[in-house]
Amino acid sequence: MSELTAIFFLIFFGFTSGDTGTSVTHPKIWTVVKLGRAARIKCEVDSSVPLDTNPLHWYRWREGEAFTRLLHFPAGSSTFQKDDGVAGSVTASKSKQTSTLTISTTTASNDNDVYYCAVWSGNRKVFGSGTQLYVTEGAIRAPKVSVYSTSKAVEQKITFLCHASDMFPDIIRFTWQEKNNGQWVDVKKDGLDLLEGRFSKDKTMTSMMLIDQQKAKNNQYACTYTHEANKNAQQSERVEVERKASEDQGSGTQKTPITQTCPPAKITNETANIDALTELFGAARSLYLATWVYTMMIFKSMVYFCAISYFLCTRKMGGKPSGNRRAP
């Protein structure tokens, strides 16, 4: 129900990420701080909505709850105003086209939320992508990463998997790259089958990319990741999917050695794991599709209900006898 709550909020409050031409961005998808320290979350707004003459809002979204506005900057003001009930540990600042939300962390359970800034563009409120705050008392630990590829095509596609485990915090972002004219570039996501899944039992993350069999044969691919353990939260070095001319076509997978610092995860049966992952991602994709279809059906039903109600009201008012009509 938490995903549906977020979807309905964004529909009814006019969420958009570019329809109006306004860009609201959060430089960091997540930020990690130790308990007791201040967390700072930045938001940048393009020049189409000058912040010196337009209001800016900060929201918090907690899983299972509705969006909550924390504070806002009125139009033309550099001083924020808190909403009722917001704790004193939350403050904000504004400079030119950038705003920073500062949270003095008290307990992880109270502050581990997603924070958004928003501005009005015309008659629509434009939200940023949000920043996940992760408050921890533990030490940051870099992930162990391994890459796998299937040597046997399924539906004319080869599957590549980038698997990260034994990390803290368990928040990671994958980026797939391909070698183009001798240069490594990010794989374009347009029309690409790219899925990610989290396994809460052992706190691992896996990114799965499906590539056309012929394209996979002629190109070289690698996986990079961004984790809090990386210096300045930058992308890691590439973890390349090795290609060997003597690949065993009978084996289910081709295991790719990484480096001594990033040993492969302990997987006892690689073929079985890839089959399980494929089924899991297929089910996840179907679930998300079903969620969207269900949401749109409810939205469509509400539109029909409003239209029919309006029609019945106007019909009833039109059929009501006038008080000035003279009796025969």
C-alpha positions in Angstrom: 0.0 0.0 0.0 3.0 2.4 0.5 3.7 2.6 -3.3 0.0 3.3 -4.0 0.0 6.1 -1.3 2.9 7.8 -3.0 1.4 7.3 -6.5 -2.0 8.9 -5.4 -0.2 11.8 -3.8 1.8 12.6 -6.8 -1.3 12.3 -9.1 -3.6 14.5 -7.1 -1.0 17.1 -6.2 0.2 17.6 -9.7 3.5 15.8 -9.7 5.6 16.3 -12.8 9.3 16.0 -13.6 9.6 17.9 -16.7 6.2 18.4 -18.4 6.3 22.1 -17.6 9.9 22.6 -18.6 10.9 23.2 -15.0 13.8 21.1 -13.6 14.0 20.3 -9.8 16.9 18.1 -9.0 18.5 16.5 -5.9 22.3 16.1 -6.5 22.4 13.0 -4.2 19.9 10.1 -4.4 20.8 9.2 -0.8 23.0 10.5 2.0 24.4 8.7 5.0 25.2 10.3 8.4 26.2 8.9 11.8 23.6 9.2 14.5 23.8 12.6 16.3 25.3 14.5 13.4 23.5 16.9 11.1 22.4 15.7 7.7 22.2 18.2 4.8 20.1 17.6 1.8 20.4 19.9 -1.2 17.9 20.8 -3.9 18.5 22.7 -7.1 15.9 24.5 -9.2 16.5 25.8 -12.7 16.2 29.5 -13.6 12.7 29.1 -15.1 11.4 29.4 -11.5 13.4 32.2 -9.7 13.5 31.3 -6.0 13.8 35.0 -5.0 10.2 35.6 -6.3 8.6 32.1 -5.9 7.9 29.9 -2.9 9.8 26.6 -2.3 8.5 23.7 -0.2 10.2 20.8 1.6 8.4 17.5 2.1 9.1 14.2 3.9 7.8 10.8 2.9 7.9 7.9 5.4 7.0 4.4 4.2 3.4 3.6 4.9 2.4 7.2 5.5 1.3 10.2 3.4 3.6 13.0 2.3 4.1 15.6 5.0 5.2 19.2 4.3 7.9 20.2 6.8 8.4 23.9 5.9 8.3 26.4 3.1 9.9 29.6 1.9 7.2 32.2 1.1 7.6 34.1 -2.2 10.3 36.7 -1.9 11.4 35.6 1.6 14.7 34.1 2.7 13.2 33.0 6.0 11.4 29.6 6.2 8.2 28.9 8.0 7.6 25.5 9.6 4.4 23.7 9.4 2.6 22.8 12.6 4.0 19.9 14.6 7.4 19.8 12.8 10.3 19.2 15.2 12.8 21.9 16.0 15.6 19.7 14.6 14.6 20.6 11.0 15.9 23.8 9.5 16.5 25.1 6.0 18.4 27.7 4.0 18.1 29.2 0.5 20.8 30.8 -1.7 20.1 31.8 -5.3 18.6 28.6 -7.0 19.7 26.1 -4.3 18.0 25.2 -1.0 19.5 23.0 1.8 17.4 21.1 4.3 19.3 20.4 7.6 18.2 17.7 9.9 19.8 17.2 13.4 19.5 13.4 13.7 18.2 12.0 16.9 17.1 8.4 16.2 17.5 6.4 13.1 13.8 5.3 13.1 12.6 8.9 13.1 14.9 10.3 10.4 15.3 7.4 7.9 12.9 8.9 5.3 12.9 10.4 1.8 13.0 14.2 1.5 11.7 16.2 -1.4 11.7 19.8 -2.4 9.0 21.3 -4.7 8.1 24.5 -6.5 5.1 25.8 -8.3 5.4 26.1 -12.1 2.2 27.6 -13.5 -0.6 25.7 -11.9 1.4 22.6 -11.2 3.7 21.7 -8.3 7.0 20.2 -9.5 8.8 17.8 -7.3 12.4 16.7 -7.3 13.5 13.1 -7.4 14.1 13.1 -3.6 17.0 12.1 -1.3 16.9 9.1 1.0 18.4 9.9 4.4 20.1 6.9 6.1 21.1 7.4 9.7 23.4 4.8 11.2 25.5 3.9 14.2 27.6 1.3 12.4 30.8 1.6 10.3 30.5 2.0 6.6 31.6 -1.2 4.7 32.3 -1.4 1.0 30.3 -4.0 -1.0 31.7 -7.2 -2.5 30.8 -7.2 -6.1 30.7 -10.0 -8.7 29.4 -10.1 -12.3 27.8 -13.0 -14.1 26.5 -13.6 -17.6 24.5 -16.4 -19.1 26.1 -18.2 -22.0 22.7 -19.6 -23.1 20.3 -17.1 -24.6 16.7 -17.0 -23.5 14.2 -15.5 -26.0 17.2 -14.3 -28.0 18.6 -12.4 -25.1 21.7 -12.7 -22.9 21.4 -11.9 -19.2 24.1 -10.0 -17.3 24.0 -9.7 -13.5 25.9 -7.4 -11.2 25.6 -8.7 -7.6 26.6 -6.7 -4.5 26.7 -8.1 -1.0 28.3 -7.8 2.5 27.9 -3.9 2.5 26.8 -1.3 4.9 24.6 0.6 4.5 22.8 -1.7 2.0 22.1 1.2 -0.4 23.8 1.0 -3.8 23.3 2.3 -7.3 24.4 0.3 -10.4 25.5 1.7 -13.8 26.0 -0.6 -16.8 28.6 0.5 -19.4 29.6 -0.7 -22.9 32.7 -0.2 -24.9 32.0 2.1 -27.9 34.9 2.9 -30.3 37.4 2.1 -27.6 35.6 4.3 -25.0 33.5 3.2 -22.1 30.0 4.9 -22.1 26.9 4.3 -20.1 24.4 1.9 -21.6 21.3 3.8 -22.9 18.2 2.8 -21.0 15.8 3.5 -23.9 14.1 0.2 -24.7 16.5 -1.7 -22.4 15.3 -4.4 -20.1 17.0 -3.4 -16.8 15.8 -4.6 -13.4 17.1 -4.3 -9.9 16.1 -6.3 -6.8 16.9 -6.3 -3.1 17.1 -9.5 -1.0 16.4 -8.4 2.6 17.4 -11.7 4.1 21.1 -11.3 3.4 21.0 -7.6 2.5 22.2 -8.0 -1.1 21.4 -6.1 -4.3 21.4 -7.4 -7.8 21.1 -5.5 -11.1 20.0 -7.6 -14.1 20.4 -6.4 -17.7 19.0 -8.2 -20.7 20.7 -7.6 -24.1 20.0 -8.9 -27.5 22.1 -12.0 -28.2 23.8 -10.6 -31.3 24.6 -7.3 -29.7 25.9 -9.0 -26.6 28.2 -11.1 -28.8 29.7 -8.1 -30.5 30.1 -5.7 -27.6 31.9 -5.6 -24.3 30.1 -4.7 -21.0 31.0 -3.7 -17.5 29.2 -2.8 -14.3 30.1 0.2 -12.0 28.4 1.1 -8.8 28.0 4.1 -6.4 28.2 3.4 -2.7 28.8 5.5 0.4 32.1 3.8 0.9 33.4 5.2 -2.4 35.5 8.3 -2.1 33.2 11.3 -2.3 30.4 8.9 -3.2 31.8 8.6 -6.8 31.4 5.7 -9.1 33.6 2.7 -8.5 36.1 1.2 -11.0 34.6 -0.9 -13.7 33.8 -4.5 -13.0 34.1 -6.0 -16.5 32.3 -9.0 -17.9 35.1 -11.0 -19.3 34.7 -12.6 -22.7 36.5 -15.8 -23.6 36.7 -17.4 -27.0 36.6 -20.9 -25.4 33.4 -20.3 -23.4 31.7 -23.6 -22.6 28.3 -23.4 -24.4 27.0 -26.2 -22.2 27.4 -24.4 -18.9 24.6 -22.4 -17.6 26.6 -19.3 -16.6 30.0 -17.7 -17.1 31.4 -16.6 -13.8 33.6 -13.5 -14.0 36.5 -13.0 -11.7 36.7 -9.4 -10.4 39.7 -8.4 -8.3 41.3 -9.6 -5.1 39.5 -6.8 -3.3 36.1 -7.7 -4.6 35.8 -11.5 -4.4 32.7 -13.1 -5.9 29.8 -13.7 -3.6 29.5 -17.2 -2.1 27.0 -18.8 -4.5 27.0 -22.6 -4.5 24.8 -23.1 -7.6 25.1 -20.2 -10.1 22.7 -21.6 -12.6 20.0 -22.1 -10.0 20.5 -18.6 -8.7 20.2 -17.0 -12.1 17.0 -19.0 -12.8 15.6 -17.9 -9.5 16.6 -14.3 -10.1 15.0 -14.3 -13.6 11.7 -15.6 -12.1 11.9 -13.0 -9.3 12.4 -10.1 -11.6 9.7 -11.3 -14.0 7.3 -11.4 -11.0 8.4 -8.0 -9.9 7.9 -6.5 -13.3 4.4 -8.0 -13.5 3.6 -6.7 -10.0 4.6 -3.1 -10.9 2.6 -3.3 -14.1 -0.4 -4.6 -12.2 0.0 -1.8 -9.6 0.0 0.9 -12.3 -3.0 -0.7 -14.2 -4.9 -0.9 -10.9 -4.1 2.7 -10.1 -5.1 4.0 -13.5 -8.4 2.0 -13.3 -9.2 3.7 -10.0 -8.3 7.1 -11.4 -10.4 6.5 -14.5 -13.4 5.3 -12.3 -13.2 8.5 -10.3 -13.2 10.7 -13.5 -16.3 8.8 -14.7 -18.0 9.2 -11.3 -17.3 13.0 -11.3 -18.6 13.3 -14.9 -21.8 11.3 -14.2 -22.4 13.2 -11.0 -22.1 16.5 -12.8 -24.4 15.3 -15.6 -27.1 14.2 -13.1 -26.9 17.4 -11.1 -27.2 19.6 -14.1 -30.1 17.5 -15.4 -31.9 17.7 -12.0 -31.4 21.4 -11.9 -32.6 21.8 -15.5 -35.8 19.8 -14.8 -36.8 21.7 -11.7 -39.9 23.9 -12.3 -39.4 27.6 -12.2 -41.0 29.5 -9.3 -42.1 32.3 -11.8 -44.0 30.0 -14.1 -47.7 30.9 -14.1 -50.1 28.0 -13.4 -52.5 27.1 -16.3 
